[in-house]
Amino acid sequence: MAWTCVHSRQAWAADQASPADPVPAASAVPAKCEVPAGANPALADIDPAERTRFIRDRLHHDAANARIWSWGWGLGNVAAGAASFTLGVFETDKTKRTWDFIWAGAALIPPALIVFFPLSVMKDSRELDGVSSSDLGTCATVGRAEALLERDAEQEESGIAWYNHALEIGLNVAIGVTLGYALDDWVDNSISAGAAIVLVESQLFTQPVGAIRARKRYFTGDLSSSHEARESVRWMVTPLALPHASGIAIGARF
């Protein structure tokens, strides 16, 4: 009797799928994410996670400076207003008391603007700090980080724009001239107006602009750390109010 060995199709398929011939795994290639309008097209070739980390780290650094700037100038102007108000309370001359109270109210304008229109980088930085490591490389996260960077940079540009300088100088000059004429006290009101202009101009010139610089670097595709050494030191100018002295404090953040 003759025996015939028959291979079924299933057995043949199993033989072909031998573990001796494994299918090579596809190499992990980072996805490419779109770049903002006007940015260097080469930015698309950079790992999305690296792009997100750059924005996150730059905004984190800028937010730290923004908090120092906001608290320093906010409390400093409140202290200046309180000092002017206190002088008015104990002032016996009715004319001088009036301008003391008016200048005290004017000193509260800058801190009010800081409270009601804070630098958005302080909030946006916290949002990016909360992104998990696994989500850093997604295009959705990159797009969100880019939107926050753009918003923060635009706000910082608006804060130091020429019209803000013109507005605060014009406002203080107008108050000084009005009070000088109405109260017939040109010397004191001229000094107060000049001091107010110097303080507010110092506040505008020391406003953090880290988001503006970060956007410029990001759009050129420069995400290197070569700028870190230069950006590691930040000089800050803030009002100084002590029990027996007042003035301007200059400090450095390392």
C-alpha positions in Angstrom: 0.0 0.0 0.0 1.4 3.4 -0.9 1.2 6.3 1.5 1.0 9.9 0.3 1.9 12.9 2.5 -0.4 15.8 1.7 0.5 19.4 2.9 -2.6 21.4 3.5 -2.7 25.1 2.6 -2.8 26.0 6.3 0.3 24.0 7.1 2.1 25.5 4.1 1.2 29.0 5.3 2.4 28.2 8.8 5.7 27.1 7.4 6.1 30.3 5.4 5.6 32.4 8.6 8.5 30.8 10.3 10.0 32.9 13.2 13.4 32.4 11.4 12.3 35.1 9.0 11.0 38.0 11.1 9.4 41.0 9.4 11.7 44.0 10.0 10.1 46.7 12.3 9.6 50.1 10.8 12.0 52.7 12.3 10.4 55.3 14.5 10.4 58.6 12.5 9.1 61.7 14.3 6.0 63.2 12.6 6.4 66.4 10.8 4.2 69.3 11.9 3.2 72.4 10.0 5.1 75.6 10.7 3.5 79.0 11.3 3.1 81.4 8.4 6.3 83.4 7.9 8.5 80.9 9.7 11.5 79.1 8.2 10.3 76.0 6.3 13.2 74.1 7.8 11.4 74.3 11.2 9.2 71.4 10.0 12.2 69.1 10.0 12.8 69.6 13.7 11.4 67.1 16.1 8.0 68.4 17.3 8.9 67.6 20.9 12.0 69.7 20.7 9.9 72.6 19.3 7.4 72.4 22.1 10.2 72.2 24.7 11.9 75.3 23.3 8.7 77.3 23.6 7.9 75.9 27.0 11.3 76.7 28.4 11.4 80.2 26.9 8.0 81.1 28.2 8.8 79.6 31.6 11.8 81.9 31.9 9.9 84.9 30.7 7.1 84.2 33.1 9.5 84.3 36.1 10.7 87.7 35.0 7.1 88.9 34.4 6.1 88.0 38.0 9.1 89.9 39.4 8.2 92.9 37.2 4.5 92.8 38.1 4.9 92.4 41.8 7.8 94.9 42.0 6.1 97.7 40.1 2.7 96.9 41.4 3.7 97.1 45.1 6.1 100.0 44.4 3.4 102.2 42.9 1.0 101.3 45.6 3.6 102.3 48.2 4.2 105.6 46.4 0.5 106.3 46.3 0.1 105.4 50.0 3.0 107.8 50.8 1.5 110.6 48.9 -1.9 110.0 50.5 -0.3 110.0 54.0 1.4 113.3 53.3 -1.9 114.7 52.2 -3.6 113.5 55.4 -1.1 115.4 57.6 -0.7 118.4 55.3 -2.1 121.6 56.8 -2.0 123.6 53.6 -5.2 123.0 51.7 -3.6 123.4 48.3 -0.8 121.0 48.9 -3.2 118.5 50.4 -5.3 118.5 47.3 -2.5 117.7 44.9 -1.1 115.1 47.3 -4.4 113.2 47.1 -4.6 113.6 43.3 -1.1 112.3 42.8 -1.9 109.4 45.2 -4.8 108.4 42.9 -2.6 108.7 39.8 0.0 106.4 41.3 -2.6 103.6 41.5 -3.2 103.6 37.8 -0.1 101.5 36.8 -0.8 98.7 39.4 -4.5 98.7 38.4 -3.4 98.0 34.8 -1.1 95.2 36.0 -4.0 93.6 37.9 -6.7 93.9 35.2 -4.4 93.4 32.2 -1.6 91.0 33.5 1.1 89.7 31.2 -0.5 86.5 29.7 2.9 84.7 29.7 2.5 84.0 33.4 -0.7 82.0 32.8 0.4 80.5 29.5 3.7 79.2 30.9 1.8 77.2 33.6 -0.3 75.6 30.9 2.7 74.4 29.0 4.5 73.3 32.2 1.5 71.0 32.8 1.8 69.1 29.4 2.9 65.5 29.9 6.1 64.2 28.3 4.1 61.8 26.1 2.2 64.7 24.6 5.1 67.0 23.8 5.6 65.6 20.4 2.1 65.8 19.1 1.3 68.3 16.4 -1.7 69.5 18.4 0.6 70.4 21.3 3.1 72.1 19.0 0.2 74.2 17.5 -1.1 75.2 20.9 2.4 76.2 22.1 2.9 78.3 19.0 -0.4 80.0 19.5 0.5 80.9 23.1 3.9 82.1 22.0 2.3 84.4 19.4 -0.2 85.8 21.9 2.4 86.5 24.5 4.8 88.2 22.0 2.0 90.4 20.7 1.0 91.5 24.1 4.6 92.3 25.0 5.0 94.3 21.8 1.8 96.2 22.6 3.0 97.0 26.1 6.2 98.7 24.9 4.6 100.4 21.8 5.2 104.1 21.2 1.6 105.0 21.9 1.9 103.8 25.5 4.9 106.0 26.1 3.0 108.9 24.5 -0.1 108.2 26.5 1.6 108.1 29.9 3.8 111.2 29.2 0.8 113.1 28.0 -1.4 112.1 31.0 1.2 113.1 33.6 2.0 116.4 31.8 -1.8 117.1 31.6 -2.2 116.5 35.3 0.8 118.6 36.2 -0.3 121.5 34.1 -3.9 121.4 35.3 -2.9 121.2 38.9 -0.2 123.8 38.5 -2.7 126.2 37.0 -5.7 125.5 39.2 -3.7 125.4 42.5 -1.1 128.0 41.5 1.6 125.6 42.6 3.9 125.0 39.5 7.0 123.9 41.3 5.6 121.0 43.3 3.4 119.8 40.5 6.2 120.0 38.0 8.4 117.9 40.3 5.6 115.4 40.8 4.8 115.1 37.1 8.5 114.7 36.2 8.9 112.0 38.9 5.8 110.2 37.6 7.0 110.2 34.1 10.4 108.8 35.1 8.8 106.0 37.1 6.3 105.0 34.4 8.9 105.2 31.6 11.2 103.0 33.7 8.3 100.5 34.2 7.7 100.3 30.4 11.4 100.0 29.5 11.9 97.1 32.0 8.8 95.2 30.9 9.9 91.6 30.1 10.2 90.9 26.3 11.3 87.3 26.4 8.4 86.1 24.3 9.3 88.5 21.6 12.9 87.2 21.5 11.7 83.6 21.6 9.3 84.1 18.7 12.1 85.7 16.6 14.4 82.7 17.3 11.6 80.2 16.7 10.6 81.6 13.4 14.2 81.5 12.1 14.5 77.8 13.3 17.2 78.7 15.8 16.3 76.4 18.7 19.9 75.9 19.9 21.1 76.7 23.5 23.8 79.1 22.3 21.8 82.0 23.7 21.2 80.5 27.1 24.4 82.0 28.6 23.5 85.5 27.5 19.9 85.2 28.7 20.8 83.6 32.0 21.2 87.1 33.6 18.3 89.5 33.8 18.6 93.0 35.1 15.5 94.4 36.7 14.6 98.0 37.9 11.8 98.4 40.5 10.6 101.1 42.9 12.0 100.8 46.4 9.8 101.8 49.4 11.2 101.5 52.9 10.1 103.0 56.3 12.7 105.7 56.1 13.7 105.8 52.5 12.5 105.4 48.9 14.0 105.3 45.5 14.7 102.7 42.7 16.2 99.3 43.2 18.4 97.8 40.5 19.0 94.0 40.7 20.1 91.0 38.7 18.5 87.6 38.4 20.9 84.8 37.7 
